[in-house]
Amino acid sequence: MAYKQLDINSECETLWISVAAPSGMKFGICAAYRPGTSADSDCSIFTQLESDIDKARQSCSHIIVAGDFNAHNREWLGSPRTSAAGEAAEDMCCVHGLRQHVTSATRGENILDLVMSDVPGTVSTTTQPPLGRSDHAIVIADFQLTASVDQPTTRTVWRYQPADWPRLSAFLRTTDWDTIIGDDPNISCELLTMRITEGMQRFIPSKVFKTRPQDPIWWTPECSAAVDRKRNAWRKFRDDPRNGALQCTYKLASLDSTRCLARAKARPLDHVKQRLRTGNLQDREWWSVIKRVGGHGRDSSIPVLVDPDGMECTKSHDKANVIGKYFAQKCSLDDDFAEQSGPFPHVRQRTANTLATVHFRQATVRRTLRALNPSKATGPDAVTARVLRKCADSLALPLSKLFTLCFCSGHQPAMWKVAQRRTGTQERPQVEPQKLPTDITTAHNV
């Protein structure tokens, strides 16, 4: 347990400690005091706390702030009036994703002693009679932590250097696309994606790595491989400690792991230095980089959310669903409004011309595929931009047919509407399962 006192003055006091739990969670806990003699307009302690919370988030995963704040807020705390300090306390909780847990009066009929946190799980508070000459009740907070957050996910890394591009192109070129591109855009897109990924698995070497949510942002598959080699060498040396060869292997693996982690950790900083050196950044990007390097950037993690049923959401997938449903509700018209004004507003027609059809020519599609940036991130369908670019000649025909089918039917494939990368815990679009036709690999030169 490390103690750190950030601010003590004659008016307001704050004391911070850092606590590491056995589960791996690290908590930044603050005890604060704002005297009752302070003016209602004095909000300096909350300004200080906001700065302290930003600093604490750099090393702590969760924040707990408790103490006597002598703040009043009619709607938030049930006070008879609202002061500037009460508004500042509520604003601080909203900005930093904290929840106020005390529900019983702590002095008279007012809630002056607060417990605020972003800890996942159930938090219950009780009050006990005052201690000694104090006129404030004792507040006991019980934190029932939620053990779980996001589960580890798998990531496929393709090794493009030894890939057999000619055979992959021939594999796609000799496909009978007429058996794949049918009348349903969803099924056609699904079968086309399955065919491309099948070719990738056959002719492009790959390796699957496990990504854990607690891994730092600079962690790479090379880091995982180096750490695994070190652990394997240690296990062998532990079973036979007198073997000099195993000891030497372990030392080399340990040295290699240290160097690999150091290079990976320095790579993002080198990238930032290069971006700043070129001078091509806009003002907003430049200041964003400066704040991030200086440690002044605010944590972008989403706190624990509560769904309409009162259930707490701690996983990223559940949080995304709650936020998506909320915005969908706010962006939908109710039945009464739709009956009065119609589902869409009336827009004056400014031209008599209409777009009857669009021609998706193979040459245009081929040229577009060849211009793709191979360094762009992979989409939800797991088909990389490098594969589309390398196999542009073989994929120009099926993609032009698929684009034409989507335009004529007026529907986009469901898998193209997914914004998240698919993992083992994420939902796939609801497409009726289909098997590849048995004659899909028959020679059919295009």
C-alpha positions as CSV (number, residue, x, y, z in Angstrom):
1,M,0.0,0.0,0.0
2,A,1.5,3.3,-1.1
3,Y,0.5,6.6,0.6
4,K,0.6,9.9,-1.3
5,Q,-0.7,13.2,0.1
6,L,-1.5,15.5,-2.9
7,D,-2.9,18.6,-1.3
8,I,-3.3,19.9,2.3
9,N,-4.1,23.5,3.0
10,S,-5.9,25.5,5.6
11,E,-9.4,25.1,4.1
12,C,-9.7,21.8,2.2
13,E,-7.8,18.6,2.7
14,T,-7.3,15.6,0.4
15,L,-5.4,12.4,1.1
16,W,-4.8,9.7,-1.5
17,I,-3.7,6.1,-1.1
18,S,-3.2,3.4,-3.7
19,V,-4.4,-0.1,-2.9
20,A,-3.7,-3.2,-5.0
21,A,-6.2,-6.1,-4.6
22,P,-5.2,-9.8,-5.0
23,S,-7.4,-10.0,-8.1
24,G,-5.1,-7.5,-9.9
25,M,-7.4,-4.4,-9.6
26,K,-5.7,-1.3,-8.4
27,F,-7.8,1.3,-6.5
28,G,-7.0,5.0,-6.0
29,I,-8.8,6.0,-2.7
30,C,-9.2,9.6,-1.6
31,A,-10.3,10.9,1.8
32,A,-11.4,14.5,1.5
33,Y,-12.7,17.2,3.8
34,R,-14.4,20.5,3.0
35,P,-15.1,22.6,6.1
36,G,-18.6,23.6,6.8
37,T,-17.3,27.2,7.3
38,S,-16.4,27.3,3.6
39,A,-18.5,29.6,1.4
40,D,-21.1,28.0,-0.8
41,S,-19.3,29.3,-3.8
42,D,-16.0,27.8,-2.9
43,C,-15.5,24.8,-5.3
44,S,-11.7,24.7,-5.1
45,I,-11.7,21.2,-3.7
46,F,-13.6,19.8,-6.6
47,T,-11.2,21.4,-9.1
48,Q,-8.3,19.9,-7.2
49,L,-10.1,16.5,-7.1
50,E,-10.7,16.5,-10.9
51,S,-7.0,17.1,-11.5
52,D,-6.1,14.4,-8.9
53,I,-8.4,11.9,-10.5
54,D,-6.8,12.4,-13.9
55,K,-3.4,11.7,-12.4
56,A,-4.7,8.7,-10.4
57,R,-6.2,7.0,-13.5
58,Q,-2.7,6.7,-15.0
59,S,-1.9,4.0,-12.5
60,C,-5.2,2.9,-11.0
61,S,-8.1,1.1,-12.7
62,H,-10.8,2.4,-10.3
63,I,-11.4,5.5,-8.2
64,I,-13.0,5.9,-4.7
65,V,-13.6,9.4,-3.2
66,A,-15.1,9.7,0.2
67,G,-15.3,12.3,2.9
68,D,-17.2,15.3,4.4
69,F,-18.0,17.7,1.6
70,N,-20.6,19.9,3.2
71,A,-22.3,20.3,-0.2
72,H,-26.0,20.7,-0.8
73,N,-27.9,19.6,-3.9
74,R,-31.7,19.4,-4.0
75,E,-32.2,16.8,-6.8
76,W,-28.9,14.8,-6.4
77,L,-28.7,14.6,-2.6
78,G,-32.2,15.5,-1.5
79,S,-31.1,18.7,0.2
80,P,-33.5,21.6,0.9
81,R,-31.4,23.8,-1.4
82,T,-28.7,23.6,-4.0
83,S,-25.3,25.3,-3.6
84,A,-22.5,25.9,-6.1
85,A,-20.4,23.2,-4.2
86,G,-23.3,20.7,-4.6
87,E,-23.5,21.4,-8.4
88,A,-19.7,21.0,-8.7
89,A,-19.8,17.7,-6.8
90,E,-22.5,16.4,-9.2
91,D,-20.6,17.6,-12.3
92,M,-17.4,15.9,-11.1
93,C,-19.2,12.6,-10.8
94,C,-20.8,13.0,-14.2
95,V,-17.5,13.9,-15.9
96,H,-15.5,11.1,-14.3
97,G,-18.2,8.4,-14.3
98,L,-18.5,8.2,-10.5
99,R,-21.6,7.1,-8.6
100,Q,-22.7,8.5,-5.2
101,H,-23.6,5.7,-2.9
102,V,-24.8,7.3,0.4
103,T,-28.6,7.5,0.6
104,S,-29.2,8.1,4.3
105,A,-28.7,11.5,6.1
106,T,-25.3,11.8,7.8
107,R,-25.9,15.1,9.7
108,G,-29.4,16.2,10.7
109,E,-31.6,15.7,7.6
110,N,-28.7,16.3,5.1
111,I,-26.4,14.0,3.2
112,L,-23.1,15.8,3.7
113,D,-20.7,12.8,3.8
114,L,-20.4,11.2,0.4
115,V,-18.9,8.0,-1.0
116,M,-18.3,8.2,-4.8
117,S,-16.7,5.5,-7.0
118,D,-16.6,3.8,-10.4
119,V,-16.0,0.4,-8.9
120,P,-17.9,-2.4,-10.8
121,G,-20.2,-4.4,-8.7
122,T,-22.7,-3.8,-5.8
123,V,-21.9,-1.0,-3.3
124,S,-24.1,-0.7,-0.2
125,T,-23.8,2.0,2.5
126,T,-25.0,2.1,6.1
127,T,-24.9,4.7,8.8
128,Q,-24.0,4.3,12.4
129,P,-24.3,6.8,15.4
130,P,-21.7,9.5,15.6
131,L,-18.4,8.8,17.3
132,G,-17.3,10.9,20.2
133,R,-18.3,14.6,20.0
134,S,-18.8,14.5,16.3
135,D,-22.3,15.3,15.0
136,H,-21.7,13.4,11.7
137,A,-22.9,9.8,11.4
138,I,-20.4,7.1,10.6
139,V,-20.7,5.9,7.1
140,I,-19.8,2.3,6.3
141,A,-19.5,1.3,2.6
142,D,-19.4,-2.3,1.5
143,F,-18.0,-3.0,-1.9
144,Q,-19.0,-6.3,-3.5
145,L,-16.7,-6.4,-6.5
146,T,-17.7,-7.9,-9.8
147,A,-15.0,-10.4,-10.8
148,S,-15.3,-10.1,-14.4
149,V,-14.7,-7.8,-17.2
150,D,-13.9,-8.5,-20.8
151,Q,-12.7,-12.1,-21.4
152,P,-9.5,-12.7,-23.4
153,T,-10.0,-12.8,-27.2
154,T,-8.1,-14.4,-30.0
155,R,-6.4,-12.6,-32.8
156,T,-5.2,-14.1,-36.1
157,V,-2.0,-12.6,-37.5
158,W,-1.3,-13.3,-41.2
159,R,2.3,-13.8,-42.4
160,Y,2.2,-12.2,-45.8
161,Q,5.9,-12.6,-46.6
162,P,5.8,-16.4,-47.3
163,A,2.2,-16.3,-48.7
164,D,1.6,-18.1,-52.0
165,W,-0.1,-15.3,-53.9
166,P,-0.2,-16.9,-57.4
167,R,-2.0,-20.0,-56.0
168,L,-4.4,-17.9,-54.0
169,S,-5.3,-15.9,-57.1
170,A,-5.7,-19.1,-59.1
171,F,-7.9,-20.6,-56.3
172,L,-10.2,-17.6,-56.5
173,R,-10.1,-17.3,-60.3
174,T,-11.2,-20.9,-60.9
175,T,-14.2,-20.5,-58.7
176,D,-17.7,-20.8,-60.3
177,W,-19.0,-17.5,-58.9
178,D,-22.4,-18.1,-60.5
179,T,-23.1,-20.7,-57.8
180,I,-22.2,-18.2,-55.1
181,I,-23.7,-14.9,-56.2
182,G,-27.4,-15.7,-56.2
183,D,-30.6,-13.7,-55.5
184,D,-30.0,-13.0,-51.7
185,P,-27.3,-10.3,-50.9
186,N,-26.9,-11.7,-47.4
187,I,-26.3,-15.3,-48.5
188,S,-24.2,-14.2,-51.5
189,C,-21.9,-12.0,-49.3
190,E,-21.6,-14.8,-46.7
191,L,-20.6,-17.4,-49.2
192,L,-18.2,-15.0,-51.0
193,T,-16.5,-14.2,-47.7
194,M,-16.2,-17.9,-46.8
195,R,-14.6,-18.6,-50.1
196,I,-12.0,-15.8,-49.6
197,T,-11.2,-16.8,-46.0
198,E,-10.8,-20.4,-47.1
199,G,-8.2,-19.4,-49.7
200,M,-6.4,-17.3,-47.1
201,Q,-6.2,-20.2,-44.7
202,R,-4.8,-22.4,-47.4
203,F,-2.2,-20.2,-48.9
204,I,-1.3,-17.6,-46.3
205,P,0.5,-18.8,-43.1
206,S,-1.0,-17.5,-39.9
207,K,-0.8,-17.8,-36.2
208,V,-3.5,-17.2,-33.5
209,F,-2.6,-15.1,-30.5
210,K,-4.6,-14.5,-27.4
211,T,-5.3,-10.8,-26.5
212,R,-6.1,-10.0,-22.9
213,P,-7.9,-6.8,-21.9
214,Q,-5.3,-5.9,-19.3
215,D,-2.5,-6.0,-21.9
216,P,-0.9,-2.5,-22.5
217,I,-1.6,-0.8,-25.8
218,W,1.9,-1.4,-27.1
219,W,1.7,-5.2,-26.5
220,T,2.3,-7.1,-29.8
221,P,2.1,-10.8,-30.8
222,E,5.9,-10.8,-30.8
223,C,5.8,-9.9,-27.1
224,S,3.4,-12.8,-26.4
225,A,5.7,-15.2,-28.2
226,A,8.8,-14.0,-26.4
227,V,7.1,-14.3,-23.0
228,D,5.9,-17.8,-23.9
229,R,9.4,-18.9,-24.9
230,K,10.8,-17.6,-21.6
231,R,8.1,-19.4,-19.6
232,N,8.6,-22.7,-21.4
233,A,12.4,-22.4,-20.9
234,W,11.9,-21.7,-17.2
235,R,9.6,-24.8,-16.7
236,K,12.2,-27.1,-18.3
237,F,15.0,-25.6,-16.3
238,R,12.9,-25.8,-13.1
239,D,12.4,-29.5,-13.6
240,D,16.1,-30.1,-14.2
241,P,18.1,-27.3,-12.4
242,R,21.5,-29.0,-12.8
243,N,21.3,-29.0,-16.6
244,G,23.7,-26.3,-17.8
245,A,22.2,-26.3,-21.3
246,L,18.7,-25.7,-20.0
247,Q,20.0,-22.9,-17.8
248,C,21.7,-21.2,-20.7
249,T,18.6,-21.5,-22.9
250,Y,16.5,-19.9,-20.1
251,K,18.9,-17.0,-19.7
252,L,18.9,-16.4,-23.5
253,A,15.1,-16.5,-23.6
254,S,14.9,-14.2,-20.6
255,L,17.2,-11.7,-22.3
256,D,15.4,-11.9,-25.6
257,S,12.0,-11.3,-23.8
258,T,13.4,-8.2,-22.0
259,R,14.7,-6.8,-25.3
260,C,11.5,-7.5,-27.2
261,L,9.3,-5.8,-24.5
262,A,11.6,-2.8,-24.4
263,R,11.5,-2.4,-28.2
264,A,7.7,-2.8,-28.3
265,K,7.3,-0.3,-25.5
266,A,9.5,2.3,-27.2
267,R,7.9,1.9,-30.6
268,P,4.8,4.0,-29.9
269,L,7.0,6.8,-28.5
270,D,9.2,6.7,-31.6
271,H,6.1,6.9,-33.7
272,V,5.0,10.0,-31.8
273,K,8.4,11.6,-32.2
274,Q,8.3,11.0,-35.9
275,R,4.9,12.5,-36.3
276,L,6.0,15.6,-34.3
277,R,9.2,15.9,-36.3
278,T,7.5,15.9,-39.7
279,G,5.3,18.8,-38.7
280,N,2.3,17.6,-40.7
281,L,-0.1,17.5,-37.7
282,Q,-3.1,19.8,-37.5
283,D,-3.4,21.9,-34.3
284,R,-6.0,19.6,-32.7
285,E,-3.9,16.5,-33.4
286,W,-0.7,18.2,-32.2
287,W,-2.3,19.1,-28.8
288,S,-3.8,15.7,-28.5
289,V,-0.4,14.1,-28.9
290,I,1.2,16.5,-26.5
291,K,-1.4,15.8,-23.8
292,R,-1.2,12.0,-24.3
293,V,2.6,12.0,-24.0
294,G,2.5,14.3,-21.0
295,G,0.0,12.1,-19.2
296,H,-2.7,14.8,-19.1
297,G,-5.2,13.0,-21.3
298,R,-8.4,12.0,-19.6
299,D,-9.2,8.3,-19.4
300,S,-11.6,7.3,-22.2
301,S,-12.8,4.1,-20.5
302,I,-16.6,3.9,-20.1
303,P,-17.7,3.4,-16.4
304,V,-20.2,0.9,-15.2
305,L,-23.6,1.4,-16.8
306,V,-27.0,0.4,-15.6
307,D,-29.5,-0.9,-18.1
308,P,-33.3,-0.2,-18.0
309,D,-33.8,-3.4,-15.9
310,G,-31.4,-2.1,-13.2
311,M,-28.6,-4.6,-14.1
312,E,-25.0,-3.3,-14.0
313,C,-23.0,-3.7,-17.3
314,T,-19.3,-4.1,-16.8
315,K,-18.3,-5.8,-20.2
316,S,-17.7,-3.7,-23.3
317,H,-20.2,-5.6,-25.3
318,D,-23.0,-5.0,-22.8
319,K,-22.1,-1.3,-22.5
320,A,-22.2,-0.9,-26.2
321,N,-25.7,-2.5,-26.4
322,V,-27.0,-0.2,-23.6
323,I,-25.7,2.9,-25.3
324,G,-26.9,1.8,-28.7
325,K,-30.4,1.1,-27.4
326,Y,-30.5,4.4,-25.6
327,F,-29.6,6.4,-28.7
328,A,-31.9,4.4,-30.9
329,Q,-34.8,5.2,-28.6
330,K,-33.9,9.0,-28.7
331,C,-33.7,8.9,-32.5
332,S,-37.0,7.1,-33.1
333,L,-40.3,8.8,-33.6
334,D,-43.2,7.8,-31.4
335,D,-46.5,6.7,-32.9
336,D,-48.4,9.9,-32.1
337,F,-45.8,12.1,-33.9
338,A,-45.7,9.7,-36.9
339,E,-49.5,9.8,-37.3
340,Q,-49.6,13.6,-37.2
341,S,-46.7,14.5,-39.5
342,G,-45.9,11.2,-41.3
343,P,-42.7,9.1,-41.0
344,F,-40.6,11.4,-43.0
345,P,-40.6,15.2,-43.5
346,H,-41.7,16.6,-46.8
347,V,-38.8,17.6,-49.0
348,R,-39.4,19.7,-52.1
349,Q,-38.4,17.9,-55.3
350,R,-35.8,20.1,-57.2
351,T,-35.2,17.9,-60.3
352,A,-37.2,15.7,-62.5
353,N,-34.2,13.5,-63.3
354,T,-33.8,10.1,-61.6
355,L,-30.9,7.6,-61.3
356,A,-32.3,4.5,-62.9
357,T,-29.3,2.2,-62.6
358,V,-25.6,2.2,-61.7
359,H,-23.0,0.1,-63.6
360,F,-20.4,-1.6,-61.5
361,R,-17.8,-2.4,-64.2
362,Q,-15.1,-5.0,-63.5
363,A,-12.4,-2.5,-64.6
364,T,-13.6,0.1,-62.1
365,V,-13.8,-2.4,-59.3
366,R,-10.3,-3.8,-60.2
367,R,-8.8,-0.3,-60.2
368,T,-10.4,0.5,-56.8
369,L,-9.1,-2.8,-55.2
370,R,-5.6,-2.1,-56.4
371,A,-5.7,1.4,-54.8
372,L,-6.6,0.0,-51.3
373,N,-4.2,0.9,-48.5
374,P,-2.8,-2.5,-47.2
375,S,-2.0,-1.0,-43.8
376,K,-5.7,-0.3,-43.0
377,A,-7.3,-2.2,-40.2
378,T,-9.3,-5.4,-41.1
379,G,-13.0,-5.1,-41.2
380,P,-15.5,-7.3,-39.4
381,D,-15.5,-9.9,-42.2
382,A,-11.8,-10.7,-41.4
383,V,-10.9,-10.2,-45.1
384,T,-7.8,-8.0,-45.1
385,A,-7.2,-5.1,-47.5
386,R,-3.9,-6.7,-48.6
387,V,-5.7,-9.8,-49.9
388,L,-8.2,-7.7,-51.8
389,R,-5.4,-5.7,-53.4
390,K,-3.2,-8.6,-54.3
391,C,-6.2,-10.6,-55.7
392,A,-7.9,-7.7,-57.4
393,D,-7.9,-9.4,-60.8
394,S,-9.6,-12.5,-59.4
395,L,-12.1,-10.7,-57.2
396,A,-13.2,-7.9,-59.6
397,L,-15.9,-10.1,-61.2
398,P,-17.6,-11.5,-58.1
399,L,-17.5,-8.2,-56.3
400,S,-19.0,-6.3,-59.3
401,K,-21.8,-8.9,-59.4
402,L,-22.4,-8.6,-55.7
403,F,-22.5,-4.7,-55.9
404,T,-25.0,-4.9,-58.7
405,L,-27.1,-7.4,-56.8
406,C,-27.2,-5.1,-53.7
407,F,-28.1,-2.1,-55.8
408,C,-30.9,-3.9,-57.7
409,S,-32.4,-5.5,-54.6
410,G,-32.1,-2.3,-52.5
411,H,-30.5,-4.2,-49.6
412,Q,-27.0,-4.3,-48.0
413,P,-25.6,-7.5,-46.6
414,A,-26.0,-7.7,-42.8
415,M,-22.4,-8.5,-42.3
416,W,-21.4,-5.2,-43.9
417,K,-23.4,-3.3,-41.2
418,V,-21.4,-4.7,-38.3
419,A,-19.0,-2.1,-36.8
420,Q,-17.2,-4.3,-34.4
421,R,-14.6,-6.9,-35.2
422,R,-15.9,-10.4,-34.6
423,T,-14.6,-12.3,-31.7
424,G,-15.7,-15.4,-29.8
425,T,-17.9,-13.3,-27.5
426,Q,-19.5,-11.0,-30.1
427,E,-22.7,-11.7,-32.0
428,R,-22.6,-12.4,-35.7
429,P,-25.3,-11.1,-38.1
430,Q,-28.4,-13.2,-38.2
431,V,-27.9,-14.9,-41.5
432,E,-29.4,-18.3,-42.3
433,P,-26.5,-20.8,-42.2
434,Q,-25.5,-22.1,-45.7
435,K,-23.0,-24.6,-46.9
436,L,-20.7,-24.1,-49.8
437,P,-22.0,-25.8,-53.0
438,T,-20.3,-29.0,-53.8
439,D,-19.3,-27.8,-57.3
440,I,-17.9,-24.5,-56.1
441,T,-14.3,-25.5,-57.0
442,T,-15.0,-26.6,-60.5
443,A,-12.8,-24.9,-63.1
444,H,-14.5,-21.9,-64.5
445,N,-12.1,-19.4,-66.1
446,V,-13.3,-15.9,-66.0
